Amino acid sequence: MPKMISEREDFALENPEDNRLSTTQFLAKKPQMLQVGQWPLLRVGNVIRFIEHGETLYHVKLELKHKEFWHSPMQIVQVEVWRQVGAGDKVHGLPKAVFFGYLLQEYGAIVSDYLHTDSGKRFWLDRCAEAINYGYHVYFGDYANRQLDEVHNRSELLALYDTCWGGERKHEYRRMAVLSRQNFMVET
């Protein structure tokens, strides 16, 4: 199970003054503009943000994983995601655009982060369900053992979700959701 964190942990962006300062520092680095669907996103290194009126409303941090991760020839990215409280209407549809319109196209596979709030667990469950609906491959993986359990439909998703992220078992912190363009179950 990913490590659970408080809903109050916010990448130092929830406090308005901290958010504006962090956003100003981010913008000073001359970010690259990414147009993903209707969304004008900004990227500096491994951080992608959606900014409005001098504040970050949506923040994605990427961590590239080795290409041999689960014996995949493609690049894999691990993702940390944060959304400003109350920004729901302003960012409605943005996670779907970022995940399916940019990250999966750019990297081929996405792995969930290690830290989750209860809302974060639901966020990843929603992304997994969307991936299944779009015909992508979805897995719950044990990072330490390089083991994958494939998920084919919503029923399997909910069953594995409860097993992987539902309790406090010692091994669960290593388990992550994996969304992929490639079928990892086929020998390459």
Order of alpha helices (4+ residues) and beta strands (2+ residues): beta-alpha-beta-beta-beta-beta-beta-alpha-alpha-beta-beta-alpha-beta-beta-alpha-beta
